[in-house]
Amino acid sequence: MKINKVVLIGTGTVGATYAYALLNQAITDELILIDVDSEKAKAEAMDLNDGMYYADHPTQIRHGDFNDCKDADIICITAGVSQTKNATRLDFAEKNTEIFKSIIDNVMQTGFDGIFVIASNPVDIMTYVTWKFSGLPKGRIIGTGTMLDTSRYCHLIGEYFDVNVKDVNGYVIGEHGDSQVACLSSTTIGSRPILEKLDTNDDMKQKDFKDITDRVRDAAPSIISRKGATFYGIGIGLAKLTRAILRDENAILPVSAYLNGEYGHNDLYIGVPSVIGRKGILQVIDIELDNAEKVKLDKSVQIIKENLNMLKLQND
Ligand code: NAD
């Protein structure tokens, strides 16, 4: 039987939470932890192994180094500088690009030929950076995009209408950041559009919806100001993305995917619903947007492109 191998680079709060979710959900057979602080990676492996007796699947977990990357199925990068109270995700771009350059050069020297999963911020930029530095096909680089924002959105919509979050079908797309776009026009509950429930003449309901999208957009600073970091939501989201790849689920997830004409844009990675399977991103789903959503998405694209230009990474 094929042994699935995941290498995690960056064992900070996000990385450690992801590792814990992988173990708890029995998603991979082998998990290797790498961090510039190798003692931290070693300690996380020891701590996770301490729970193995109670886990449903005997995952082989140890700390490692870049030599472990050659035959990995997935390399997940959560390394980098973490978000602070007053900085936006885009502020990290330059510093994390430097860190990614050295990580990806080291990984590619081993002959790695699998899939990169990226969570480090600004995630849309870091996903593009990984594609550029690795030279791998576009569909084998997947950023977590708006997975976390979409989960927050569906949770709040479910809570508002008092239905199970799993019965809300809707997406937040665009930048994983302030210019994200909640797609109200295509959100459904039990196959019925929520627009039917949100009477456009009802100012109260309109205001409630705005409050929900504001809370989704501002969730990260609001958590970070209280506990210093966000990690459970992204940790479980990363585990879901990993499972979709390793189990060839063809699951539709709002990841940071390369646009090649979809939504009228090219040459950037941005959060859009995409089909995810064993070979990576199989298809970008071009969902229908109303005019206001389209204008917001164009603005989001512009913001990401300005940052890519600043880093001098685009193909022009
Ligand atoms: P953290 O500071 O706790 O952990 C970062 C880890 O990266 C540290 O352990 C550090 O030693 C390691 N690291 C730094 N440089 C390295 C290198 N060159 N090689 C290997 N390891 C290196 O930060 P965190 O809270 O775990 O966040 C990690 C990243 O995830 C940040 O960029 C953060 O903004 C991002 N994040 C993304 C989402 C999302 O939805 N995509 C959500 C939350 C956090």
Boltz pocket constraint, residues with backbone or C-beta under 6 A from the ligand:
constraints:
  - pocket:
      binder: B
      contacts: [[A, 9], [A, 10], [A, 11], [A, 12], [A, 13], [A, 14], [A, 15], [A, 34], [A, 35], [A, 36], [A, 37], [A, 40], [A, 78], [A, 79], [A, 80], [A, 81], [A, 82], [A, 83], [A, 99], [A, 102], [A, 103], [A, 118], [A, 119], [A, 120], [A, 121], [A, 122], [A, 123], [A, 144], [A, 145], [A, 148], [A, 176], [A, 229], [A, 230], [A, 231], [A, 234]]
      max_distance: 6.0
